[in-house]
Amino acid sequence: MFKIVVEKECGCFKRSDLKNNIEIASKDDALSKSIEIRDYMNDEFCGKHEFKVQEVGNDFVIAMSDSKSNGCCGGGCGSH
């Protein structure tokens, strides 16, 4: 099994219908789904963070890239 993990659940993620720690049997399907989720987060969230996908063992981690602003979308953001 391969897992899609959102590293830090920002406020926008918590308010969305997206789920964390999704398990998928196929590596290719997990990669495709993680890219789909990342693209959705980059396109639909508030824009204060940019997200990237990193492969870590059997996990695809959706992590925050550098912050796009000094603000925060509210709740769960790391230090800037």
Stockholm file with secondary structure:
# STOCKHOLM 1.0

chainA/1-80         MFKIVVEKECGCFKRSDLKNNIEIASKDDALSKSIEIRDYMNDEFCGKHEFKVQEVGNDFVIAMSDSKSNGCCGGGCGSH
#=GR chainA/1-80 SS CEEEEESSCCHHHHHSSCCSSEEESCHHHHHHHHHHHHHHHHHHSCSSSCEEEEEETTEEEEEECSCSSSCCCSSSCCCC
#=GC SS_cons        CEEEEESSCCHHHHHSSCCSSEEESCHHHHHHHHHHHHHHHHHHSCSSSCEEEEEETTEEEEEECSCSSSCCCSSSCCCC
//
